[in-house]
Amino acid sequence: MATMNDRIQEQAIGWAMRVRDADFTDWDGFTRWLEADAMHNAAYEAVLLAEDDFVAMVTNDDSSFKPEDNISVLRQPANDEDSAPSGMSRRKMMSGLIAASLVAAVGAGVWTQMSRPYDIITGPGQHETVLLPDGSQIRINGDTKIELDYNKPRYARLDRGEALFTIVHDDGDPFIVDTGNARLVDAGTEFNVVMGDGMIDVAVSEGLVIYNPGRENVRLPAGKRLYRDGARGRVTMSDIAVEQVGSWRTGQLGFTSETLGEVAKVLDRNLAARITASKSVASRTFSGVIQIKDRNPDTIEPIAALLGVQALKQPGGWVLVGGDEI
């Protein structure tokens, strides 16, 4: 999995390529990205410096090169009888140099990823934040797999787990999240999505999200939650306090009549420990708030007590069980 520094570097490369395009217009988005983190500006300047160094190296290597010449200065292999097209414009030539300099800046491995999707995968208890070029943010919870695409910055696919999307809204280019066989279209700002075993849980804290436009076309405003059951595919809607949406970021997990089976899955995502519920207690329900901030995953007995069950330590993790199972 790429580190945060790797992703910032890759974002800088993406911006360098887009800014060079004659049709580029997203200066506001570029400015927001630069101002979001001091590391962004440093990474972008590093890419430009590498580009300048590479261009200088190549042009200085050819004493016959003149700016007005419409030829390619990139050398042909010695055994290649085909020469570069004499009509190649300077702009195309410089585009080739820019591309080559970016390869030199970060290595061919990163460059080959620029035109295809890439995954971000977190382990239990691990959180990551991705800042997209337009200033949108995706906060990723533990045990999650999400697919993004360098060529589609307004798209994400959540394969499993949980993510909170804070989106810079654009009527002409809505942000799309695919989750299995369901699609979510942003018509607002902030929403949380959970995906797993056919289940989808969407909660909106600000703006509006559209669930499966063109099919069910369910509109979810702030303070609404949509839940699709994984076993039966039944969709229900309910109210949710906006402060509860994405509350996992602050170490508070809120539940309203959730089964212990679902509670165990949420704990599993948020704590660096595998947690399941036995069949005898999985269907019991729980309502309340569980504080997990700074909690040691090796001592979950207090959480089990709050749930009215006990925690049984087993190889590979914990199992929530009834008193008669100890």
N, C-alpha and C positions, 0 to 999 in steps of 0.2 A: 504494500500500500504506500502511495506517495505521501511524503511528509507535507506539513503545512507550507514550509519553505519551497518545496518542489512545486506545489500548486500555485503559489504566488508567482513564482518564476514563469510557470506555464501561462498564467493569466497575463503577465507582462509581455510575453511573446505574442499572445493573441492580440493584445491592444496594439503592439508595434506593427503587426501585419495589417490590422484594420485601419489604423490611422494613415498608413501609407496609401490606402486606396483612394483614388480620385473622387469616388462617390461617398466617402465617409462623412456622416453628419452628426454622429452621436457624441458631440463634444461635452455635453452636460454629463452623460454617463461616464465618459472617460475622466472628467474632472472629479466626479463623486468617487470613482474607484481610487484615484490618486490620493484624495484627501482622507479616505477611510482608514488608512494605516500608513505610517511612515515607511514601513517595509515595502509598500507598493511602489512608492516613488523611487526608492533605492533600487528595486528590482528593474523597474523600467529604464532608469538611467544606465544600469549595468548592461542591459540588452542593447541600448543605443551605442554605448561605448564599444561593445564587442563588434557591432555592425560597422562603426566608423573605422575601427582597427583593421577589420577584414577587408573593407573596400579599399583602404589606403594600401594595404599589403598587395592586393591584386593589381590595382592600377599602377602602383610604383614598379611592379614587376615587369610592366610592358612599357618600354621607353617610347614606343611609337603611339601610345594611346593619347588621344586628344578628346576633350569633352564633346566636340561637335561630331566626332566620328560615329557613324551608325553601324558599328560592328560589335561583336561580342568579344570581351577580353578573356573569357573563360577558355582555358587551353583545351585543345582536342587531344585525345590519346595519340601517341606516336604512330600506332598501327591503324588509325582511323582515317580513311581517305576522304570522308565527307567533311567539308568545312562548315562553319556556322553560316546561316543565311546572311548575306550582305545587307539585306534590307531591314534587319532587326533594329527597332527603334531604341533610342537611349533609355526610354522609360522601361521597356521590357528588359533591357540589359541590366538596369539598376535593380529591377525587381528580382532578377536572378541573383545578383550580388547580395541583396537584402536577405533572400531566402538562405543563401549559402552562409551568410554571417550569422543568422539565427541558429543554423545547424551547428556552427562552430561555437556559438555561445553556450548552448545547453546540451549538445550531443545528439546524435542521430536517434537515440531511443525516444527522447521527448518529441522530437520533430515528427516521427512516424505516428505519434498518438494524436497529432493535431487535427486530423481529418476523420476521427472516429470516436465512438463513445468510450467512456472510461468509468470504472466503478470506484466507489468509496465504500469500504467495509469497516465497521467498527465491532469491537468485541464487547462482551457484557461490561457495563459500567463505564465504557469509554465514550466520551463526547467529542464531536468535531463540529467546526463551523466553516462553511464554505461561502465566500463572498463572490458573487457573480459579477461580470463586467458592468452590468447596468446599476450596480449598487444593491441588488436584491441579496438576501441572505438565506441560507439553509442551515439550520441548527440540527445536527444529527445525533440521535440518542444511541444508546448501546445496542449491540447485537443487531445492527441494521446494515442493509445493503441498498445503496442507491446508485442509479446509473445517470450520468450526466453526459453532455456531448459538447465538444468544443465548437462545432458548427451549428449547434442549436442551443444558444444560451438561455432561451426562454422555455426550456423543456427539462423535465426530470422524470425518471421512472423509479418508483419505490418498489423494490422486489420483496423486501421484508423489513420489519422493524418500525421505527418511528422517526418523524422529522417535523420540525416546525418551520414553515415557510413565511418569510417576511418579504413581500414582493413589492417592487416599484411598479405601480400599475401603469399599463399602456393599453388604451382602448384599441389601438390598431394592431397590437401584437400581444395578445393575452398569454399569460404564463400557464403552461399545461403540465399537469402531473398525472401520469398513468400509474394505475395500481391494479395489476392483474387484468381483469376484464372490465374495469371501471376507469373512467376518465374524469378528472377534476380540472375545471377551468377557472382561473383567478379572475374575479371581477371586483377585487377589493385589495386588501393588504396582507392580513396575517391569518394563518390557519394551521392547525396541527393535524397530521395524518398518521394513523397506525395501520399497518398491513401485516397479515399473517394467516396462513391456513384458510384462505378464501374470505377471511373477515376483513372488513374495512371500517375504520372509525375516523370520522372527520369532524373536527370542532373548529368553529370560527370565532376569533376574538375581535376582528376588525374587518370591515368591508363586506364582501360577498363572494361566495364560491358557488359554482354551478356543478352539480353532480350529473354526469352523463348527459351533456347537452345533445339534443337530437334523439334521445331515448326517453328516460324518465324526466330529464330536464328539471331536476329539483334544485331550487334556489335556497342557499343557506346563508342567511344574514348573520351578523355578529350576535353571539349568544345562543346559537343553535348548534346541535350536534346530530350527525347522521351516523347510524350504526347498521351495517349489513352483516347478518349472521352468516358465518362461514359454512355451516352445515345445511341450512335450508335456503339461504339466499334472501331471507326476509329483511326488508329495509324498514327501520323505524327512525323517527325523529324525536328529539327531546330538547329541553332547554339546558343550558350550561352557563355557569357564571364565567364571564370573560376572563377573570383572573385565574380561573382553573385551567384555561387552555395553555398547554405547554408548560404547566407548573413544574414538570420534571426538571426544568433548567435550574430551579431554585432549591431542589431537594425535597419538594412536597408532592406527594402523590395522592390525589383526591379520587374517591370512589363513591358511586351511588348505585347501590343494589347490584354490585358486580359479583360474579361467582368467584370462589376462591381459585378456581382454575385460571380465570383471567387475571386475578390479582397476582398469582404466582408468575404468570408470563410477564406482567409489568415489572415485578420485582427482579425477575431474571434479567430483563433489559437494563435495569438501572443500577444493579449491584454487580460487582465483579465476582459473581458466584452463580452456579446453576441452581435454579429453584423450580420445583414442580409441586403439584398437589396430588395426593393419592385419590383414587376413585371414590373412596368413602367420604371425602370432604370436598371434592372438587365442585359439587353443585351447590354448596352452601353459599349464601350471599353475604356481602359486607358493604357497609356504608361508613365513610369516615376519611380521615386524612392520616397518612403515614409519613413521618419525617425520616428521610434517609440521608440527609446531608451529613457528611463525615462519619457515616456509620460503617463499622467494620463488617465486611461481608462474612467473616468467620463467626460472628455472633448475632444470628438473626432470631434467637429465641424470644427476645422482647417483641419483635414484630409478630411472631407466631402467637404469642399470648394475646396481643391486641386483636388478632383475628379469631381468637377463641379456639385455637388448635395448638399443636406442639410441632416443634421442628426436629426432624430426625436426620442426623448427619450420616451420609452414605458416601461411598467412593464416587467422586465426580460432582458432588453437590449436596443440596438439602432437599428433603421432601416434607411438605406440610401434611401432618397426619392427625387422626383423632386419638384421644387418650387411650382407647382400647387397642391401638395398633403399636404401642410402645412395648 
